[in-house]
């Protein structure tokens, strides 16, 4: 409900201040492309999220991966045959477009959403912050992003998008690798804030230049599709970030929590419930552990959380660095400025 008044104000301001625009080409709704694309993404995300609980080599998980691949291949083939496709997949042949959309933007949101998924729990369940306090403690990221994003766009105009975006990805990866080293009670005004600020700098170097490169590589008739790709890659990257990083975390956390609860010989149902989250693990533990051992067991659960937290950060860090290096060598070398297309 907190979002409702914010949305209402935004709707009113948009209706008053945002100029109208429309595509010069009118297209029919591509229901086939919408269905195939949705099935592919749904199957992929569901397989990744449920992999730890269903087991990665189970028939259900492997079947979902197969469905995702087949649906995506059918989607690409279907779109190539349409005169007015939902997404013109030929656009990804342009290196500036594919590097900006599929790589840089998606990876930045993969890392961002994956990290937010973990750090929110870290602040509340490990550090004991209230939900409001946890939100306030993430404000340095937002503030630095607001300041550095315009600077990232200026640096891209001066030295080229490729170097700025690749640097942003590597910096983002370095910040996540740093976060993978902190302890459960690390000083907030120290490594926690410093890594968060570094992450914000990296994210800011990626966002604006990548979006500019994506949109400036299109002609007027492709702007709508380009805008949709820009938004879709953000959402898909963020969704996969939560799914992949969350699955890595769940796999390690669940295994270690089961070891902590082993002395009580709980039922499989109770163990499975405890493996679902740190909050559930603490709830189960408080019901079965003697008072004199409860604090010790709670610290062990917190330790299990940090193991999953660290490994999730490592996965995101490696992804960012690998994509950053790839983008540097794959992206066309010439500069791209707003209003000047690149093929």
C-alpha positions in Angstrom: 0.0 0.0 0.0 3.0 2.3 0.5 3.5 2.3 -3.3 -0.1 3.4 -4.1 0.2 7.1 -3.4 3.6 7.2 -5.1 2.2 5.6 -8.2 -0.8 8.0 -8.2 1.5 11.0 -8.0 3.7 9.6 -10.7 0.7 9.0 -13.0 -0.5 12.5 -12.6 2.9 14.1 -13.2 3.5 11.9 -16.3 0.1 12.9 -17.7 1.0 16.5 -17.2 4.7 16.7 -18.1 5.7 13.8 -20.4 5.2 14.6 -24.1 3.2 12.1 -26.2 5.0 9.9 -28.7 4.1 7.0 -31.0 5.8 4.7 -33.4 5.4 5.6 -37.1 4.6 2.0 -37.8 1.4 0.3 -36.5 1.8 -3.4 -35.7 -0.6 -6.1 -34.7 -0.1 -7.8 -31.3 2.2 -10.8 -31.7 0.4 -13.3 -29.5 2.5 -16.2 -30.7 5.8 -14.5 -29.9 4.4 -13.3 -26.5 3.3 -16.9 -25.6 6.6 -18.6 -26.7 8.8 -16.0 -25.1 6.8 -16.2 -21.8 7.0 -20.0 -21.8 10.8 -20.0 -22.3 11.5 -17.4 -19.6 9.0 -19.0 -17.2 10.5 -22.5 -17.6 14.1 -21.3 -17.3 13.4 -19.2 -14.1 11.3 -22.0 -12.5 14.0 -24.6 -13.1 16.7 -22.4 -11.6 14.7 -21.4 -8.5 13.4 -24.9 -7.8 16.7 -26.7 -8.6 18.0 -26.8 -5.0 14.7 -28.3 -3.6 13.8 -30.5 -6.6 17.4 -31.6 -7.2 19.3 -30.4 -10.3 19.3 -33.7 -12.0 15.6 -34.5 -11.4 13.3 -35.1 -14.3 11.3 -32.0 -13.5 14.3 -29.6 -13.5 15.9 -31.2 -16.6 12.5 -31.2 -18.3 12.1 -27.5 -17.6 15.5 -26.7 -19.0 14.6 -28.6 -22.2 11.3 -26.8 -22.5 13.1 -23.4 -22.1 15.6 -24.2 -24.8 13.0 -25.5 -27.3 10.6 -22.7 -26.6 13.3 -20.1 -27.1 14.4 -21.7 -30.4 10.8 -21.8 -31.6 10.4 -18.2 -30.5 13.4 -17.1 -32.6 12.3 -19.1 -35.6 8.7 -17.7 -35.3 9.9 -14.1 -35.0 12.2 -14.4 -38.0 9.2 -15.4 -40.2 7.0 -12.6 -39.1 6.7 -9.3 -40.9 5.9 -7.4 -37.6 7.6 -9.5 -34.9 7.3 -8.8 -31.2 11.1 -8.8 -31.1 13.2 -8.6 -34.2 16.0 -11.1 -33.2 18.1 -9.9 -36.2 18.9 -6.9 -34.0 21.2 -9.0 -31.9 23.5 -9.4 -35.0 24.6 -5.8 -34.3 27.5 -6.0 -31.8 26.7 -2.7 -30.2 23.1 -3.8 -29.6 23.8 -7.3 -28.3 26.7 -6.2 -26.1 24.6 -3.4 -24.6 21.4 -5.4 -24.2 22.1 -9.0 -23.7 25.4 -8.6 -21.9 26.0 -5.3 -20.1 22.5 -4.3 -19.0 21.4 -7.9 -18.2 24.6 -8.6 -16.2 24.4 -5.4 -14.2 20.9 -6.1 -13.1 21.8 -9.8 -12.5 24.4 -8.7 -10.0 22.3 -5.9 -8.5 19.1 -8.0 -7.9 21.1 -11.0 -6.7 23.0 -8.9 -4.2 19.9 -7.1 -3.0 18.2 -10.4 -2.5 21.0 -11.5 -0.2 21.9 -8.2 1.6 18.3 -7.6 2.6 18.3 -10.8 4.5 21.8 -10.2 5.8 20.8 -6.9 7.3 17.6 -8.1 8.9 18.4 -11.7 9.9 22.1 -11.6 10.7 22.6 -8.0 11.8 19.1 -7.7 13.4 18.0 -4.5 11.6 14.4 -3.7 11.3 12.9 -3.6 7.7 13.0 0.2 7.8 16.6 0.3 9.1 17.7 -2.3 6.5 16.3 0.0 3.8 18.0 3.0 5.2 21.3 1.1 5.3 21.1 0.6 1.6 20.7 4.3 0.8 24.5 4.8 0.1 24.1 2.7 -3.0 21.2 4.9 -4.3 22.9 8.2 -3.5 26.1 7.3 -5.2 24.2 6.0 -8.2 22.3 9.3 -8.5 25.6 11.2 -8.5 27.8 9.0 -10.6 25.4 8.0 -13.4 25.5 11.4 -15.2 29.3 11.3 -14.9 29.3 7.9 -16.5 27.5 9.2 -19.5 30.0 12.1 -19.8 33.0 9.7 -19.6 31.5 7.5 -22.2 31.2 10.5 -24.6 34.9 11.4 -24.0 36.7 8.0 -24.0 34.2 5.7 -25.6 31.4 3.4 -24.3 33.3 0.2 -24.6 35.9 1.0 -22.0 33.5 2.7 -19.6 31.0 -0.2 -19.6 33.7 -2.9 -19.4 35.3 -1.0 -16.5 31.9 -0.7 -14.8 31.3 -4.5 -15.0 34.8 -5.2 -13.6 34.4 -2.7 -10.8 31.0 -4.2 -9.9 32.6 -7.6 -9.9 35.4 -6.4 -7.6 32.9 -5.0 -5.1 31.0 -8.3 -5.0 34.3 -10.2 -4.5 35.1 -7.8 -1.6 31.6 -8.4 -0.1 32.4 -12.1 -0.2 35.1 -11.6 2.3 33.2 -9.7 5.1 32.2 -11.3 8.3 28.7 -11.5 9.9 29.4 -8.6 12.2 31.7 -6.5 9.9 31.7 -2.8 10.5 28.9 -1.1 8.6 30.9 2.2 8.3 33.8 0.3 6.8 33.8 -2.6 4.4 30.0 -2.9 4.1 29.5 0.7 3.0 32.8 0.9 1.0 31.9 -2.2 -1.1 28.4 -0.8 -1.6 29.7 2.5 -2.8 32.1 0.7 -5.2 29.2 -1.4 -6.5 27.2 1.8 -7.1 30.1 3.3 -9.1 30.3 0.2 -11.3 26.6 0.1 -11.9 26.5 3.8 -12.8 29.2 3.3 -15.4 27.1 0.6 -17.1 23.5 1.8 -17.0 23.4 5.1 -19.0 26.1 4.3 -21.7 24.7 0.9 -22.4 21.1 2.2 -22.8 22.4 5.0 -25.0 24.3 2.5 -27.2 21.4 0.2 -27.5 18.9 2.9 -28.5 21.3 4.8 -30.8 22.0 1.7 -32.9 18.3 1.6 -34.1 16.3 3.5 -36.6 13.0 5.3 -35.9 10.9 2.3 -36.7 12.9 0.1 -34.3 12.8 2.4 -31.3 9.8 0.7 -29.7 11.3 -2.7 -30.0 14.6 -1.4 -28.7 12.9 0.2 -25.6 11.2 -3.1 -25.0 14.5 -5.0 -25.2 16.1 -2.6 -22.8 13.4 -3.1 -20.2 13.1 -6.9 -20.8 16.9 -7.4 -20.4 16.7 -5.5 -17.1 13.8 -7.6 -15.8 15.2 -10.9 -17.1 18.7 -10.1 -15.8 17.3 -9.2 -12.4 15.0 -12.3 -12.3 17.9 -14.6 -13.2 20.1 -12.8 -10.6 17.7 -13.7 -7.8 17.1 -17.2 -9.2 20.8 -18.1 -9.8 22.3 -16.4 -6.7 19.4 -17.5 -4.6 19.8 -21.1 -5.7 23.6 -21.0 -5.0 22.8 -19.6 -1.5 20.0 -22.1 -0.9 22.0 -25.1 -1.9 24.8 -24.3 0.6 22.7 -22.9 3.3 20.3 -25.8 3.3 23.0 -28.4 3.5 24.7 -26.7 6.5 21.4 -26.1 8.3 20.6 -29.8 8.0 23.9 -30.5 9.7 23.2 -28.1 12.5 19.8 -29.8 13.1 21.1 -33.3 12.8 21.5 -34.0 16.6 17.7 -33.6 17.1 16.7 -36.2 14.6 13.8 -34.0 13.3 11.3 -35.2 10.7 12.2 -34.6 7.0 9.3 -32.1 6.9 10.8 -30.0 9.7 14.3 -30.1 8.2 12.9 -29.1 4.8 11.1 -26.2 6.4 14.3 -25.1 8.2 16.2 -25.2 5.0 13.9 -22.7 3.4 15.3 -19.6 5.0 17.4 -18.4 7.9 14.2 -17.1 9.6 12.6 -20.6 9.3 15.7 -22.3 10.6 15.8 -20.1 13.7 12.2 -20.7 14.3 12.6 -24.5 14.2 15.8 -24.3 16.2 14.2 -22.3 19.0 11.5 -25.0 19.4 13.8 -27.9 19.8 17.1 -26.6 21.2 17.8 -26.3 25.0 18.2 -22.7 26.2 21.8 -23.2 27.1 22.6 -24.3 23.5 20.3 -22.0 21.6 22.8 -19.1 21.2 25.5 -21.5 20.0 23.1 -23.1 17.4 21.9 -19.7 16.3 25.5 -18.6 15.6 25.9 -21.8 13.6 22.9 -21.0 11.5 24.2 -17.5 11.0 27.5 -19.1 9.9 25.6 -21.2 7.4 23.9 -18.1 6.1 27.3 -16.4 5.6 28.7 -19.3 3.7 25.8 -19.2 1.2 26.0 -15.4 1.1 29.7 -15.4 0.3 29.3 -18.0 -2.4 26.4 -16.1 -4.0 28.6 -13.0 -4.1 31.4 -14.9 -5.7 29.1 -16.2 -8.5 27.9 -12.7 -9.2 31.4 -11.3 -9.1 32.8 -13.9 -11.6 29.8 -13.3 -13.9 30.4 -9.6 -13.9 34.2 -9.8 -14.6 33.8 -12.4 -17.3 31.1 -10.4 -19.1 33.1 -7.2 -18.6 36.2 -8.7 -20.3 34.1 -10.2 -23.1 32.3 -6.9 -23.7 35.6 -5.1 -24.0 36.9 -7.3 -26.8 33.5 -7.9 -28.5 32.1 -4.3 -28.5 32.9 -2.3 -31.6 35.8 0.1 -31.0 34.3 3.3 -32.3 32.5 5.7 -30.0 28.7 5.9 -30.0 27.0 9.1 -29.0 23.3 9.8 -28.7 21.7 10.4 -32.1 24.5 8.7 -34.1 23.6 5.1 -35.0 26.0 2.3 -35.1 25.7 -0.9 -37.1 
